[in-house]
Amino acid sequence: MMSNASGNITNIPQIKRDIMNLMYIEFGWMGAIFLLILIYFPAKPPTPPSLSASTERVDFKKGLLNIFKHKRFWLVALPYGISTGVYGAWGSVLDVNLTPLNISQDEAGWLGFYSTLAGAVAGVVFARFADIFTGHMKLFLLIFMCGASASVAWFAVIVEKFIPFSSVELYASCILGGIFINGAIPMFMELCCEATYPIAEGVTSGLLTLLNNFFGGIFLLVLMIPKISTKWMNWALLGATLFSLPLLLAFRERYSRLHIDLKAASTNRDEGDSHVGVQCDKEHKR
């Protein structure tokens, strides 16, 4: 793609055709999924998956007004929106970023693909890990953002040639950045929903998505400044991940929704044990 940041002129008609083909494919998939939702998708499961899920939520309008005044929400939402939004936009212009290193557009595309794939797998793995060690999502997010900052800093010094160039190090730093940033997304979402409970999760996740797009859009708008270089992009991403740390440190964990479900599970388990004990006594008396 021709960019003010790159200064290169490429085959614009071919790029337009490729983009349109991609849009047609995405439209086909989304249309098929939409039809399946209309045909079958139920409004809710037969039974609530947990006690907190069955609790009545604040209505949409009131929840939206309340969430804007929710300080604990913003201490997690801003780190999420800025870090993931900037990272998503940064990844979309990775070929422009790597032009000074004579990295081809195809190779930059594969590098971005590996980073995204690694982040997606990491998100599933880390989410499961967080389920096992419940109530420690803030600690996990701090670790991820520290890892992301170190990875992005490593990538930046390679691109700026502060250290000798190595393809292995370039790939490792970029993929690790994807693992730490994209892998943290499920925990960001979950912690925000915990912080805003009983505001509906749809309101919370919708606003998080809006923040992601907003900060990503700002990043891309900067690229439209005439004759701007590419040197700022890696440092902007590094600043986004570092900015997350003090806000997350200031966040006070309180898992209201989780405690409701754990208490309900504990009560059900105790009742089950009591029932088993009564049955055993009856059998013993017989």
DRENPA-3360 file (N, C-alpha, C; in nm, 2 decimals, always signed):
BEGIN
1 = MMSNASGN = +0.08/-0.12/+0.00/+0.00/+0.00/+0.00/+0.09/+0.12/+0.00 ~ +0.05/+0.22/-0.08/+0.13/+0.35/-0.08/+0.10/+0.43/+0.04 ~ +0.20/+0.47/+0.11/+0.18/+0.54/+0.24/+0.27/+0.66/+0.24 ~ +0.23/+0.77/+0.31/+0.31/+0.88/+0.34/+0.44/+0.84/+0.41 ~ +0.43/+0.74/+0.49/+0.54/+0.70/+0.58/+0.64/+0.62/+0.49 ~ +0.60/+0.55/+0.39/+0.69/+0.46/+0.32/+0.76/+0.53/+0.20 ~ +0.69/+0.62/+0.13/+0.75/+0.69/+0.02/+0.76/+0.59/-0.10 ~ +0.71/+0.47/-0.10/+0.72/+0.38/-0.21/+0.59/+0.38/-0.29;
9 = ITNIPQIK = +0.60/+0.36/-0.42/+0.49/+0.35/-0.51/+0.48/+0.21/-0.56 ~ +0.36/+0.15/-0.53/+0.34/+0.01/-0.56/+0.22/+0.00/-0.66 ~ +0.19/-0.12/-0.69/+0.08/-0.15/-0.79/-0.05/-0.13/-0.72 ~ -0.10/+0.00/-0.73/-0.23/+0.03/-0.67/-0.35/-0.04/-0.72 ~ -0.37/-0.06/-0.85/-0.48/-0.14/-0.90/-0.48/-0.28/-0.84 ~ -0.37/-0.35/-0.84/-0.36/-0.48/-0.78/-0.40/-0.49/-0.64 ~ -0.35/-0.39/-0.56/-0.38/-0.38/-0.42/-0.53/-0.36/-0.40 ~ -0.59/-0.28/-0.48/-0.74/-0.26/-0.47/-0.81/-0.39/-0.50;
17 = RDIMNLMY = -0.77/-0.46/-0.60/-0.84/-0.59/-0.63/-0.82/-0.69/-0.52 ~ -0.70/-0.69/-0.46/-0.68/-0.78/-0.35/-0.76/-0.75/-0.23 ~ -0.77/-0.62/-0.20/-0.86/-0.57/-0.09/-1.00/-0.61/-0.11 ~ -1.05/-0.59/-0.23/-1.19/-0.62/-0.26/-1.22/-0.77/-0.25 ~ -1.12/-0.85/-0.30/-1.14/-1.00/-0.29/-1.15/-1.04/-0.14 ~ -1.06/-0.98/-0.06/-1.06/-1.00/+0.09/-1.20/-0.96/+0.15 ~ -1.25/-0.85/+0.11/-1.38/-0.80/+0.16/-1.49/-0.89/+0.12 ~ -1.49/-0.94/-0.01/-1.59/-1.03/-0.05/-1.59/-1.16/+0.03;
25 = IEFGWMGA = -1.47/-1.21/+0.05/-1.46/-1.34/+0.13/-1.51/-1.32/+0.27 ~ -1.47/-1.21/+0.33/-1.52/-1.18/+0.47/-1.67/-1.16/+0.47 ~ -1.72/-1.09/+0.37/-1.87/-1.07/+0.36/-1.94/-1.20/+0.35 ~ -1.88/-1.30/+0.27/-1.95/-1.43/+0.26/-1.95/-1.50/+0.39 ~ -1.84/-1.50/+0.46/-1.83/-1.57/+0.59/-1.93/-1.51/+0.69 ~ -1.92/-1.38/+0.70/-2.01/-1.31/+0.80/-2.16/-1.33/+0.76 ~ -2.19/-1.32/+0.63/-2.33/-1.34/+0.59/-2.38/-1.48/+0.63 ~ -2.29/-1.58/+0.61/-2.33/-1.72/+0.64/-2.35/-1.74/+0.79;
33 = IFLLILIY = -2.26/-1.68/+0.87/-2.28/-1.68/+1.02/-2.40/-1.61/+1.06 ~ -2.43/-1.50/+1.00/-2.55/-1.42/+1.04/-2.68/-1.50/+1.01 ~ -2.68/-1.57/+0.90/-2.80/-1.65/+0.86/-2.81/-1.77/+0.97 ~ -2.70/-1.83/+1.01/-2.71/-1.93/+1.11/-2.76/-1.88/+1.24 ~ -2.72/-1.76/+1.27/-2.77/-1.70/+1.40/-2.92/-1.68/+1.39 ~ -2.97/-1.62/+1.28/-3.11/-1.60/+1.26/-3.19/-1.73/+1.26 ~ -3.14/-1.83/+1.20/-3.21/-1.96/+1.20/-3.22/-2.03/+1.33 ~ -3.10/-2.04/+1.40/-3.10/-2.12/+1.52/-3.07/-2.05/+1.65;
41 = FPAKPPTP = -2.97/-1.96/+1.65/-2.91/-1.92/+1.78/-3.01/-1.88/+1.88 ~ -3.01/-1.95/+2.00/-3.11/-1.92/+2.10/-3.08/-1.79/+2.18 ~ -3.18/-1.74/+2.24/-3.16/-1.61/+2.32/-3.08/-1.64/+2.44 ~ -3.09/-1.75/+2.50/-3.01/-1.79/+2.62/-3.01/-1.94/+2.63 ~ -2.91/-1.99/+2.72/-2.91/-2.14/+2.73/-3.03/-2.19/+2.82 ~ -3.06/-2.32/+2.81/-3.17/-2.37/+2.89/-3.16/-2.34/+3.04 ~ -3.04/-2.35/+3.09/-3.01/-2.32/+3.23/-2.89/-2.22/+3.24 ~ -2.89/-2.13/+3.34/-2.78/-2.04/+3.36/-2.65/-2.12/+3.39;
49 = PSLSASTE = -2.54/-2.08/+3.33/-2.41/-2.15/+3.35/-2.36/-2.13/+3.49 ~ -2.40/-2.03/+3.56/-2.36/-2.00/+3.69/-2.47/-1.92/+3.77 ~ -2.45/-1.90/+3.90/-2.55/-1.82/+3.97/-2.54/-1.68/+3.94 ~ -2.42/-1.62/+3.92/-2.41/-1.48/+3.88/-2.47/-1.45/+3.74 ~ -2.46/-1.55/+3.65/-2.52/-1.54/+3.52/-2.67/-1.52/+3.53 ~ -2.73/-1.58/+3.63/-2.88/-1.57/+3.64/-2.92/-1.44/+3.71 ~ -2.83/-1.36/+3.77/-2.86/-1.24/+3.84/-2.90/-1.13/+3.74 ~ -3.01/-1.06/+3.77/-3.06/-0.96/+3.68/-2.95/-0.84/+3.66;
57 = RVDFKKGL = -2.93/-0.80/+3.54/-2.83/-0.70/+3.51/-2.89/-0.56/+3.51 ~ -2.81/-0.46/+3.52/-2.86/-0.32/+3.51/-2.90/-0.30/+3.36 ~ -3.01/-0.23/+3.34/-3.05/-0.21/+3.20/-2.95/-0.13/+3.12 ~ -2.96/-0.14/+2.99/-2.85/-0.09/+2.90/-2.82/+0.06/+2.92 ~ -2.92/+0.14/+2.92/-2.90/+0.28/+2.93/-2.84/+0.32/+3.06 ~ -2.89/+0.27/+3.17/-2.84/+0.30/+3.30/-2.70/+0.24/+3.31 ~ -2.67/+0.12/+3.26/-2.54/+0.06/+3.27/-2.44/+0.14/+3.19 ~ -2.48/+0.20/+3.08/-2.39/+0.27/+3.00/-2.35/+0.40/+3.07;
65 = LNIFKHKR = -2.45/+0.47/+3.13/-2.42/+0.59/+3.21/-2.33/+0.56/+3.33 ~ -2.36/+0.45/+3.40/-2.28/+0.42/+3.51/-2.13/+0.38/+3.48 ~ -2.11/+0.32/+3.37/-1.98/+0.27/+3.34/-1.88/+0.38/+3.31 ~ -1.94/+0.49/+3.26/-1.85/+0.61/+3.23/-1.80/+0.68/+3.36 ~ -1.87/+0.65/+3.47/-1.83/+0.71/+3.60/-1.76/+0.60/+3.68 ~ -1.73/+0.49/+3.63/-1.68/+0.38/+3.70/-1.52/+0.38/+3.70 ~ -1.46/+0.43/+3.80/-1.32/+0.46/+3.80/-1.24/+0.33/+3.79 ~ -1.28/+0.22/+3.85/-1.21/+0.09/+3.85/-1.21/+0.04/+3.71;
73 = FWLVALPY = -1.32/+0.06/+3.64/-1.33/+0.01/+3.50/-1.22/+0.08/+3.41 ~ -1.21/+0.21/+3.42/-1.11/+0.28/+3.34/-0.97/+0.25/+3.37 ~ -0.94/+0.20/+3.49/-0.80/+0.16/+3.52/-0.76/+0.04/+3.45 ~ -0.86/-0.04/+3.40/-0.83/-0.16/+3.32/-0.86/-0.14/+3.18 ~ -0.97/-0.06/+3.15/-1.01/-0.04/+3.01/-0.91/+0.04/+2.93 ~ -0.85/+0.15/+2.99/-0.75/+0.23/+2.92/-0.63/+0.15/+2.88 ~ -0.57/+0.07/+2.98/-0.46/-0.02/+2.94/-0.49/-0.11/+2.83 ~ -0.62/-0.17/+2.83/-0.66/-0.26/+2.72/-0.67/-0.18/+2.59;
81 = GISTGVYG = -0.75/-0.08/+2.59/-0.77/+0.00/+2.47/-0.65/+0.05/+2.40 ~ -0.56/+0.11/+2.48/-0.44/+0.17/+2.43/-0.34/+0.06/+2.38 ~ -0.31/-0.04/+2.46/-0.21/-0.14/+2.42/-0.26/-0.23/+2.30 ~ -0.38/-0.28/+2.31/-0.43/-0.36/+2.20/-0.47/-0.28/+2.08 ~ -0.52/-0.16/+2.10/-0.55/-0.08/+1.98/-0.43/-0.04/+1.90 ~ -0.33/+0.01/+1.97/-0.21/+0.05/+1.91/-0.14/-0.07/+1.84 ~ -0.14/-0.18/+1.92/-0.07/-0.30/+1.86/-0.14/-0.35/+1.73 ~ -0.28/-0.35/+1.73/-0.35/-0.39/+1.61/-0.32/-0.30/+1.49;
89 = AWGSVLDV = -0.31/-0.17/+1.51/-0.28/-0.08/+1.40/-0.13/-0.09/+1.36 ~ -0.05/-0.11/+1.46/+0.10/-0.13/+1.44/+0.12/-0.25/+1.35 ~ +0.05/-0.36/+1.38/+0.07/-0.48/+1.30/+0.02/-0.47/+1.16 ~ -0.08/-0.38/+1.14/-0.14/-0.36/+1.00/-0.04/-0.29/+0.91 ~ +0.05/-0.22/+0.96/+0.15/-0.15/+0.88/+0.29/-0.20/+0.91 ~ +0.30/-0.33/+0.94/+0.43/-0.38/+0.97/+0.53/-0.38/+0.86 ~ +0.48/-0.39/+0.73/+0.57/-0.39/+0.62/+0.63/-0.25/+0.60 ~ +0.55/-0.15/+0.63/+0.61/-0.01/+0.63/+0.71/+0.01/+0.73;
97 = NLTPLNIS = +0.68/-0.05/+0.85/+0.78/-0.04/+0.96/+0.91/-0.10/+0.93 ~ +0.91/-0.21/+0.86/+1.03/-0.29/+0.83/+1.10/-0.25/+0.70 ~ +1.05/-0.15/+0.63/+1.11/-0.11/+0.51/+1.26/-0.08/+0.52 ~ +1.30/+0.00/+0.63/+1.44/+0.03/+0.64/+1.53/-0.09/+0.65 ~ +1.48/-0.21/+0.69/+1.56/-0.33/+0.70/+1.55/-0.41/+0.58 ~ +1.49/-0.36/+0.47/+1.48/-0.43/+0.34/+1.40/-0.56/+0.36 ~ +1.30/-0.56/+0.45/+1.22/-0.68/+0.47/+1.10/-0.66/+0.37 ~ +1.08/-0.77/+0.29/+0.97/-0.76/+0.19/+0.84/-0.76/+0.25;
105 = QDEAGWLG = +0.74/-0.72/+0.17/+0.60/-0.71/+0.21/+0.55/-0.85/+0.25 ~ +0.59/-0.95/+0.17/+0.55/-1.09/+0.19/+0.60/-1.14/+0.33 ~ +0.73/-1.12/+0.35/+0.79/-1.16/+0.47/+0.73/-1.09/+0.59 ~ +0.71/-0.96/+0.58/+0.64/-0.89/+0.69/+0.50/-0.94/+0.71 ~ +0.43/-0.98/+0.61/+0.30/-1.04/+0.63/+0.30/-1.17/+0.70 ~ +0.40/-1.26/+0.67/+0.42/-1.38/+0.74/+0.46/-1.36/+0.89 ~ +0.54/-1.26/+0.91/+0.58/-1.23/+1.05/+0.46/-1.19/+1.13 ~ +0.37/-1.10/+1.07/+0.25/-1.06/+1.14/+0.16/-1.18/+1.16;
113 = FYSTLAGA = +0.15/-1.27/+1.06/+0.07/-1.39/+1.07/+0.11/-1.48/+1.19 ~ +0.24/-1.50/+1.20/+0.29/-1.58/+1.31/+0.26/-1.52/+1.44 ~ +0.28/-1.39/+1.45/+0.25/-1.32/+1.57/+0.11/-1.33/+1.62 ~ +0.02/-1.31/+1.52/-0.13/-1.31/+1.55/-0.17/-1.45/+1.59 ~ -0.12/-1.55/+1.52/-0.15/-1.69/+1.55/-0.10/-1.73/+1.69 ~ +0.02/-1.69/+1.72/+0.08/-1.72/+1.85/+0.00/-1.65/+1.96 ~ -0.05/-1.53/+1.93/-0.13/-1.45/+2.03/-0.26/-1.52/+2.05 ~ -0.32/-1.57/+1.95/-0.45/-1.64/+1.96/-0.44/-1.77/+2.04;
121 = VAGVVFAR = -0.34/-1.84/+2.02/-0.31/-1.97/+2.10/-0.28/-1.93/+2.24 ~ -0.20/-1.83/+2.26/-0.17/-1.79/+2.40/-0.29/-1.74/+2.47 ~ -0.38/-1.67/+2.41/-0.50/-1.63/+2.47/-0.58/-1.74/+2.53 ~ -0.60/-1.85/+2.45/-0.67/-1.97/+2.50/-0.59/-2.03/+2.62 ~ -0.46/-2.05/+2.61/-0.38/-2.11/+2.71/-0.38/-2.03/+2.84 ~ -0.36/-1.90/+2.83/-0.35/-1.81/+2.94/-0.49/-1.80/+3.01 ~ -0.60/-1.80/+2.93/-0.73/-1.80/+2.99/-0.76/-1.92/+3.08 ~ -0.71/-2.04/+3.03/-0.73/-2.16/+3.11/-0.64/-2.15/+3.23;
129 = FADIFTGH = -0.52/-2.10/+3.22/-0.43/-2.09/+3.33/-0.49/-2.00/+3.44 ~ -0.56/-1.89/+3.39/-0.63/-1.80/+3.49/-0.75/-1.86/+3.56 ~ -0.81/-1.96/+3.49/-0.92/-2.03/+3.55/-0.87/-2.12/+3.67 ~ -0.76/-2.17/+3.65/-0.70/-2.26/+3.75/-0.66/-2.17/+3.88 ~ -0.59/-2.06/+3.85/-0.55/-1.97/+3.96/-0.64/-1.85/+3.96 ~ -0.76/-1.87/+4.00/-0.86/-1.76/+4.00/-0.82/-1.65/+4.10 ~ -0.87/-1.53/+4.07/-0.85/-1.42/+4.16/-0.71/-1.35/+4.15 ~ -0.64/-1.38/+4.04/-0.50/-1.32/+4.03/-0.48/-1.26/+3.89;
137 = MKLFLLIF = -0.59/-1.21/+3.83/-0.58/-1.16/+3.70/-0.50/-1.04/+3.69 ~ -0.50/-0.95/+3.79/-0.42/-0.83/+3.79/-0.27/-0.87/+3.78 ~ -0.23/-0.97/+3.86/-0.09/-1.01/+3.86/-0.05/-1.06/+3.72 ~ -0.14/-1.14/+3.66/-0.11/-1.20/+3.53/-0.09/-1.08/+3.43 ~ -0.18/-0.99/+3.43/-0.18/-0.88/+3.34/-0.05/-0.79/+3.35 ~ -0.01/-0.77/+3.48/+0.11/-0.70/+3.50/+0.23/-0.78/+3.44 ~ +0.23/-0.91/+3.45/+0.34/-0.99/+3.40/+0.34/-0.98/+3.24 ~ +0.22/-0.99/+3.19/+0.20/-0.98/+3.04/+0.25/-0.85/+2.99;
145 = MCGASASV = +0.21/-0.74/+3.05/+0.25/-0.61/+3.00/+0.40/-0.58/+3.02 ~ +0.46/-0.63/+3.12/+0.60/-0.63/+3.14/+0.67/-0.70/+3.03 ~ +0.62/-0.82/+3.00/+0.68/-0.90/+2.89/+0.66/-0.84/+2.76 ~ +0.54/-0.77/+2.74/+0.51/-0.70/+2.61/+0.61/-0.59/+2.59 ~ +0.63/-0.51/+2.70/+0.72/-0.40/+2.70/+0.86/-0.44/+2.66 ~ +0.91/-0.55/+2.72/+1.04/-0.60/+2.70/+1.05/-0.64/+2.55 ~ +0.95/-0.71/+2.50/+0.95/-0.76/+2.36/+0.95/-0.65/+2.26 ~ +0.87/-0.55/+2.28/+0.86/-0.44/+2.19/+0.99/-0.35/+2.20;
153 = AWFAVIVE = +1.05/-0.34/+2.31/+1.18/-0.27/+2.32/+1.28/-0.34/+2.25 ~ +1.28/-0.47/+2.26/+1.38/-0.56/+2.19/+1.36/-0.54/+2.04 ~ +1.24/-0.54/+1.99/+1.21/-0.52/+1.85/+1.25/-0.38/+1.80 ~ +1.23/-0.28/+1.88/+1.26/-0.15/+1.84/+1.41/-0.13/+1.83 ~ +1.49/-0.18/+1.92/+1.63/-0.16/+1.91/+1.69/-0.24/+1.79 ~ +1.62/-0.35/+1.75/+1.67/-0.42/+1.63/+1.64/-0.34/+1.51 ~ +1.52/-0.28/+1.50/+1.48/-0.20/+1.38/+1.57/-0.08/+1.37 ~ +1.60/-0.01/+1.49/+1.68/+0.11/+1.49/+1.83/+0.07/+1.47;
161 = KFIPFSSV = +1.86/-0.06/+1.47/+2.00/-0.10/+1.45/+2.09/-0.06/+1.57 ~ +2.03/-0.05/+1.68/+2.12/-0.03/+1.80/+2.20/-0.15/+1.84 ~ +2.15/-0.27/+1.79/+2.22/-0.39/+1.81/+2.23/-0.46/+1.67 ~ +2.33/-0.55/+1.65/+2.34/-0.61/+1.52/+2.21/-0.68/+1.48 ~ +2.17/-0.67/+1.35/+2.05/-0.73/+1.30/+2.06/-0.88/+1.30 ~ +1.95/-0.94/+1.34/+1.93/-1.09/+1.34/+1.79/-1.12/+1.31 ~ +1.77/-1.20/+1.20/+1.63/-1.24/+1.16/+1.57/-1.32/+1.27 ~ +1.64/-1.40/+1.34/+1.59/-1.48/+1.45/+1.54/-1.40/+1.56;
169 = ELYASCIL = +1.62/-1.30/+1.60/+1.58/-1.21/+1.70/+1.46/-1.12/+1.66 ~ +1.46/-1.08/+1.54/+1.34/-1.00/+1.49/+1.21/-1.08/+1.50 ~ +1.22/-1.21/+1.45/+1.10/-1.29/+1.46/+1.06/-1.32/+1.61 ~ +1.16/-1.35/+1.69/+1.13/-1.38/+1.83/+1.07/-1.27/+1.90 ~ +1.12/-1.15/+1.88/+1.07/-1.03/+1.96/+0.93/-1.00/+1.91 ~ +0.90/-1.01/+1.78/+0.77/-0.97/+1.73/+0.67/-1.08/+1.77 ~ +0.70/-1.20/+1.77/+0.61/-1.31/+1.81/+0.58/-1.30/+1.96 ~ +0.69/-1.28/+2.03/+0.67/-1.27/+2.18/+0.57/-1.15/+2.21;
177 = GGIFINGA = +0.59/-1.04/+2.14/+0.50/-0.92/+2.16/+0.36/-0.96/+2.13 ~ +0.33/-1.04/+2.03/+0.20/-1.09/+2.00/+0.14/-1.18/+2.10 ~ +0.23/-1.26/+2.16/+0.19/-1.36/+2.26/+0.14/-1.28/+2.39 ~ +0.23/-1.18/+2.43/+0.20/-1.11/+2.55/+0.08/-1.02/+2.54 ~ +0.07/-0.95/+2.43/-0.04/-0.85/+2.41/-0.17/-0.92/+2.38 ~ -0.18/-1.00/+2.27/-0.30/-1.06/+2.23/-0.34/-1.17/+2.33 ~ -0.24/-1.23/+2.40/-0.27/-1.33/+2.50/-0.34/-1.27/+2.62 ~ -0.32/-1.14/+2.64/-0.38/-1.08/+2.76/-0.52/-1.04/+2.74;
185 = IPMFMELC = -0.57/-1.04/+2.62/-0.70/-0.98/+2.59/-0.81/-1.05/+2.67 ~ -0.82/-1.19/+2.67/-0.93/-1.25/+2.75/-0.93/-1.21/+2.90 ~ -0.81/-1.19/+2.96/-0.80/-1.15/+3.10/-0.84/-1.00/+3.11 ~ -0.81/-0.92/+3.02/-0.86/-0.78/+3.02/-1.01/-0.77/+3.02 ~ -1.07/-0.85/+2.93/-1.21/-0.86/+2.92/-1.28/-0.91/+3.05 ~ -1.22/-1.02/+3.10/-1.28/-1.08/+3.22/-1.27/-0.99/+3.34 ~ -1.15/-0.92/+3.35/-1.13/-0.83/+3.47/-1.22/-0.71/+3.46 ~ -1.25/-0.66/+3.34/-1.34/-0.55/+3.33/-1.48/-0.59/+3.36;
193 = CEATYPIA = -1.52/-0.70/+3.32/-1.66/-0.75/+3.35/-1.67/-0.77/+3.50 ~ -1.57/-0.82/+3.57/-1.57/-0.84/+3.71/-1.58/-0.70/+3.78 ~ -1.51/-0.61/+3.73/-1.51/-0.47/+3.79/-1.64/-0.40/+3.78 ~ -1.71/-0.43/+3.67/-1.83/-0.35/+3.64/-1.96/-0.43/+3.68 ~ -1.95/-0.55/+3.73/-2.07/-0.63/+3.77/-2.15/-0.55/+3.87 ~ -2.28/-0.54/+3.86/-2.37/-0.62/+3.77/-2.41/-0.55/+3.64 ~ -2.33/-0.45/+3.59/-2.35/-0.40/+3.46/-2.34/-0.51/+3.36 ~ -2.42/-0.52/+3.26/-2.42/-0.62/+3.16/-2.29/-0.63/+3.09;
201 = EGVTSGLL = -2.25/-0.76/+3.07/-2.12/-0.78/+3.00/-2.11/-0.73/+2.86 ~ -2.23/-0.72/+2.79/-2.23/-0.67/+2.66/-2.20/-0.52/+2.65 ~ -2.24/-0.45/+2.75/-2.21/-0.30/+2.76/-2.06/-0.29/+2.78 ~ -2.00/-0.36/+2.88/-1.86/-0.35/+2.91/-1.77/-0.39/+2.79 ~ -1.80/-0.51/+2.73/-1.72/-0.55/+2.62/-1.74/-0.46/+2.49 ~ -1.86/-0.41/+2.48/-1.88/-0.31/+2.36/-1.80/-0.19/+2.38 ~ -1.79/-0.13/+2.50/-1.71/-0.01/+2.52/-1.56/-0.04/+2.51 ~ -1.52/-0.16/+2.55/-1.38/-0.20/+2.53/-1.34/-0.21/+2.39;
209 = TLLNNFFG = -1.43/-0.26/+2.31/-1.40/-0.27/+2.16/-1.40/-0.13/+2.10 ~ -1.48/-0.04/+2.15/-1.48/+0.09/+2.10/-1.35/+0.16/+2.13 ~ -1.30/+0.14/+2.25/-1.17/+0.20/+2.29/-1.05/+0.14/+2.21 ~ -1.06/+0.01/+2.18/-0.96/-0.05/+2.10/-0.95/+0.01/+1.96 ~ -1.07/+0.03/+1.90/-1.08/+0.09/+1.76/-1.04/+0.24/+1.77 ~ -1.07/+0.31/+1.87/-1.04/+0.45/+1.88/-0.89/+0.48/+1.88 ~ -0.82/+0.41/+1.97/-0.68/+0.43/+1.98/-0.60/+0.37/+1.86 ~ -0.65/+0.26/+1.80/-0.59/+0.22/+1.68/-0.61/+0.31/+1.57;
217 = GIFLLVLM = -0.73/+0.38/+1.56/-0.76/+0.48/+1.46/-0.66/+0.60/+1.47 ~ -0.64/+0.64/+1.60/-0.55/+0.75/+1.62/-0.41/+0.72/+1.56 ~ -0.36/+0.60/+1.59/-0.23/+0.56/+1.54/-0.22/+0.56/+1.39 ~ -0.33/+0.52/+1.32/-0.33/+0.52/+1.18/-0.34/+0.66/+1.12 ~ -0.41/+0.75/+1.19/-0.43/+0.88/+1.14/-0.29/+0.96/+1.14 ~ -0.21/+0.92/+1.24/-0.08/+0.99/+1.24/+0.00/+0.95/+1.12 ~ -0.02/+0.83/+1.06/+0.05/+0.80/+0.94/+0.02/+0.88/+0.82 ~ -0.10/+0.95/+0.83/-0.14/+1.04/+0.72/-0.07/+1.17/+0.72;
225 = IPKISTKW = +0.01/+1.20/+0.82/+0.08/+1.33/+0.82/+0.19/+1.32/+0.71 ~ +0.19/+1.42/+0.62/+0.28/+1.42/+0.51/+0.43/+1.40/+0.56 ~ +0.50/+1.32/+0.49/+0.65/+1.30/+0.50/+0.69/+1.25/+0.64 ~ +0.60/+1.19/+0.72/+0.63/+1.14/+0.85/+0.71/+1.02/+0.84 ~ +0.81/+1.00/+0.92/+0.89/+0.88/+0.92/+0.82/+0.76/+0.99 ~ +0.89/+0.65/+0.99/+0.84/+0.53/+1.06/+0.90/+0.51/+1.20 ~ +1.00/+0.59/+1.23/+1.07/+0.57/+1.36/+0.99/+0.57/+1.48 ~ +0.88/+0.65/+1.48/+0.80/+0.67/+1.60/+0.71/+0.55/+1.63;
233 = MNWALLGA = +0.68/+0.47/+1.53/+0.58/+0.36/+1.55/+0.62/+0.26/+1.66 ~ +0.74/+0.21/+1.66/+0.78/+0.12/+1.76/+0.78/+0.18/+1.90 ~ +0.83/+0.30/+1.91/+0.83/+0.37/+2.04/+0.69/+0.40/+2.09 ~ +0.60/+0.43/+2.00/+0.46/+0.45/+2.04/+0.40/+0.33/+2.10 ~ +0.43/+0.21/+2.04/+0.38/+0.09/+2.09/+0.44/+0.06/+2.23 ~ +0.57/+0.09/+2.24/+0.64/+0.07/+2.37/+0.58/+0.16/+2.47 ~ +0.55/+0.28/+2.44/+0.48/+0.37/+2.53/+0.35/+0.32/+2.57 ~ +0.27/+0.26/+2.48/+0.14/+0.21/+2.51/+0.14/+0.10/+2.61;
241 = TLFSLPLL = +0.24/+0.01/+2.60/+0.25/-0.10/+2.69/+0.30/-0.05/+2.83 ~ +0.39/+0.04/+2.83/+0.45/+0.09/+2.95/+0.34/+0.17/+3.03 ~ +0.26/+0.25/+2.95/+0.15/+0.33/+3.01/+0.05/+0.24/+3.09 ~ +0.04/+0.11/+3.05/-0.06/+0.02/+3.11/-0.01/-0.01/+3.26 ~ +0.11/-0.01/+3.28/+0.16/-0.06/+3.41/+0.12/+0.02/+3.53 ~ +0.13/+0.15/+3.53/+0.09/+0.23/+3.65/-0.06/+0.22/+3.67 ~ -0.14/+0.22/+3.57/-0.28/+0.21/+3.58/-0.32/+0.07/+3.64 ~ -0.26/-0.03/+3.59/-0.29/-0.17/+3.65/-0.25/-0.18/+3.79;
249 = LAFRERYS = -0.14/-0.12/+3.83/-0.09/-0.12/+3.97/-0.19/-0.04/+4.06 ~ -0.25/+0.06/+4.01/-0.35/+0.14/+4.09/-0.48/+0.07/+4.10 ~ -0.51/-0.03/+4.02/-0.64/-0.10/+4.02/-0.65/-0.19/+4.15 ~ -0.76/-0.18/+4.22/-0.79/-0.26/+4.33/-0.88/-0.38/+4.29 ~ -0.82/-0.50/+4.31/-0.90/-0.62/+4.27/-1.02/-0.64/+4.36 ~ -1.13/-0.67/+4.30/-1.25/-0.71/+4.38/-1.33/-0.80/+4.29 ~ -1.35/-0.93/+4.32/-1.41/-1.02/+4.23/-1.55/-1.05/+4.29 ~ -1.64/-0.96/+4.27/-1.78/-0.98/+4.32/-1.85/-1.10/+4.25;
257 = RLHIDLKA = -1.84/-1.10/+4.12/-1.91/-1.20/+4.05/-1.85/-1.34/+4.08 ~ -1.72/-1.35/+4.08/-1.65/-1.47/+4.11/-1.68/-1.52/+4.25 ~ -1.69/-1.44/+4.35/-1.72/-1.48/+4.49/-1.86/-1.53/+4.50 ~ -1.96/-1.48/+4.42/-2.09/-1.53/+4.42/-2.09/-1.67/+4.37 ~ -2.02/-1.70/+4.26/-2.02/-1.83/+4.20/-1.95/-1.93/+4.29 ~ -1.84/-1.89/+4.35/-1.76/-1.98/+4.44/-1.84/-2.01/+4.57 ~ -1.91/-1.91/+4.62/-2.00/-1.94/+4.74/-2.11/-2.03/+4.70 ~ -2.17/-2.02/+4.58/-2.28/-2.11/+4.54/-2.22/-2.25/+4.52;
265 = ASTNRDEG = -2.11/-2.26/+4.46/-2.05/-2.39/+4.44/-2.01/-2.46/+4.57 ~ -1.96/-2.38/+4.67/-1.93/-2.43/+4.80/-2.05/-2.48/+4.87 ~ -2.16/-2.40/+4.86/-2.29/-2.44/+4.93/-2.34/-2.57/+4.87 ~ -2.34/-2.58/+4.73/-2.39/-2.70/+4.67/-2.31/-2.82/+4.70 ~ -2.18/-2.80/+4.71/-2.09/-2.91/+4.75/-2.12/-2.96/+4.89 ~ -2.14/-2.86/+4.98/-2.17/-2.90/+5.12/-2.30/-2.97/+5.13 ~ -2.40/-2.93/+5.06/-2.53/-2.99/+5.06/-2.52/-3.13/+5.00 ~ -2.43/-3.15/+4.90/-2.41/-3.28/+4.84/-2.35/-3.37/+4.94;
273 = DSHVGVQC = -2.24/-3.32/+5.01/-2.18/-3.40/+5.11/-2.27/-3.45/+5.22 ~ -2.36/-3.35/+5.26/-2.45/-3.38/+5.37/-2.55/-3.49/+5.33 ~ -2.59/-3.48/+5.20/-2.69/-3.58/+5.15/-2.62/-3.71/+5.14 ~ -2.50/-3.72/+5.10/-2.43/-3.85/+5.09/-2.41/-3.90/+5.23 ~ -2.38/-3.82/+5.33/-2.36/-3.86/+5.47/-2.49/-3.92/+5.52 ~ -2.60/-3.86/+5.50/-2.73/-3.91/+5.54/-2.76/-4.04/+5.48 ~ -2.74/-4.06/+5.35/-2.76/-4.19/+5.29/-2.67/-4.30/+5.34 ~ -2.55/-4.26/+5.38/-2.46/-4.36/+5.43/-2.50/-4.40/+5.57;
281 = DKEHKR = -2.56/-4.31/+5.65/-2.61/-4.34/+5.78/-2.73/-4.44/+5.77 ~ -2.82/-4.41/+5.68/-2.93/-4.50/+5.66/-2.89/-4.64/+5.62 ~ -2.79/-4.64/+5.53/-2.74/-4.78/+5.49/-2.68/-4.85/+5.61 ~ -2.61/-4.77/+5.69/-2.54/-4.83/+5.80/-2.64/-4.89/+5.91 ~ -2.75/-4.82/+5.93/-2.85/-4.86/+6.02/-2.92/-4.98/+5.97 ~ -2.94/-4.99/+5.84/-3.00/-5.11/+5.79/-2.92/-5.24/+5.81;
% end
